[in-house]
Each structure stands twice: as C-alpha cells, then as structure tokens.
C-alpha cells in the first residue's frame, strides 16, 4: 500500500520549482512544502520501512523494502538539510558528491539512496 499523500502534487511541484528558481533559498513555507512533497515521492518510489530519511525540521519518511523498523531509533538513517535534499531529489547534486562533501549523514548498512536519486518523477528540465 503506497503512503498517503499529504501534499497535493500540484502544490509540491510548484514549491519545488520555486525553490529551484531561488537556488534553493526560498522562504520557509515553500521549502517545507517542497521537502515534504519530495519525501512523499521517495516513499512512493521506494515503499518500505527499512530506511528513515530525515530533513529537519521539515519532515521524515520511511522507505525501501527490507527488514521493518517499528520502535526506537531506526538502525538505518539518512539526515540532511533541505537544500541538499532538494538538490539530490531533482539531480542537481549527486549522491556521491553529497556523501563526499559531508552534506549527508548516513548510519546503518542500508543507509544509502544510490540508484534512487534523482527521483524520476521530479524531472523538471534544466
């Protein structure tokens, strides 16, 4: 069962486009909408509860099939800031570059998003 959408797709796409146009420095509300939308897209693309992706203070999502996490601190966590997350989601930053530049914090054996980013559903063009 896919995760329930909380952000309307049109609103999410508009917020994401606005963030990208502002070089990922849009206002807090726009950024929060874009982050939540892209996290929902990730959960739709890779459903599951093995990995938790956190973008504080805007949101978090569990994704990727495999061993299920139910209580306490998840064993597989990725955390980053909003600008980095949005750049990763649309392909303006590669996973390798983000990891090499210490722009993401990843812990656990399954704490990676290689092959999932950029999210194909978010292709916005140049």
N, C-alpha and C positions, 0 to 999 in steps of 0.2 A: 504494500500500500504506500503510495507516494506521500510525502509530507504535506500537511495542509498549508496552503499559501496564505500568508498574512498581508503581503504587499501585492497590490494589483500590478499585473505585468506592465501595463502602460505607464503607471506611475514609476515603477522601478526602472524601466528603460529610459524614461525622461530624466530621472535623477542621475542615472549612470552617465548619460550623455552630457548633462550639465557639469558633473564632476570632471569628466574627461576634458571638456572645453575649458574648465577653470584650472587645468593642470593639477587636478586632484586636490584643490584647495577651496572647494565650495563651502557654503555655510553648513553648520552642524546638522540641520534638519535634512537637507538634501543629501549630505554624506551618509547619514544614518539610513535613509531610505534606500540609497544605492547599495550600501553594505548589506542590509537585510535582504534585499532582492537577490543579490549575487550569492549570498549564503543559501537562500532557498533554491536557487538554480543549481548550486553544487549538490545539495541534498536530493534534488530531483534527478540529477545526472548520475549520482553515485549513492543510491539509498543504502542505508545500513546504520549500525551503531558502534562501529569499531574505532572510529577516529572522531575526536571533537576538534572542530576548527573554531577558534575564538578571535574576535575582532573587537576588543573592548574599546569604548563602553557600548558599542552599537549592537552586538549580537554574537551568538554562537550557534553552531549546528553540529549534530552528529551525522556521520556519513560513512560510507564504504562497508560493504558486506564483510562478514567475518565474525570473530568472537564478539559477543554482545557485552557491553558495559552497562551496568544497572545502578550501582551505588558508589558514592565516594568520588575521589579524584580519578578521572579516566586514565588508563595506562598509556594511551596514545593521544597526544595533544599537540596541536599546532596553534601558535598565537602570533599575531602580527598587528600592526597599526592599520587604520582604514586606508590610507593612501597606498601602502604596499599591497594590501589585499585587493583593492580595486585594480591596480596595475597588473597584478597577477591574473585576475579573473578575465580581463579583456586581452591579455597578451602583450601589454606594454612593458612587462618585466617577466623574465623567465624564472622558473622555479630555481634553477641552478644559480643564477645571479643573485636572487634574493637570499638563498642559503649562504652562498659565498660572501655576500656583503653583510651577513648577520642581521638581515632585515626580518627574518622569521625565527621564532624559537620553536623547535620541534623536539619532542621527547617520546620515546617508545619505538618499538620495532616497526610499527606500521604508520609512523608519523611522517608521511610524505604525500605529496599530491602530484608527483611525476606522472605524466600521461593524462591527467585530468584537466590541467590548465594549459592554455586558456580554455575557458568554457565555450564550447562550440556554439551554444545558443546565444552567446553575447557578442558575437562578431558585429562590430559597429562600423567597420571600414577604417581607412586611415585618418 
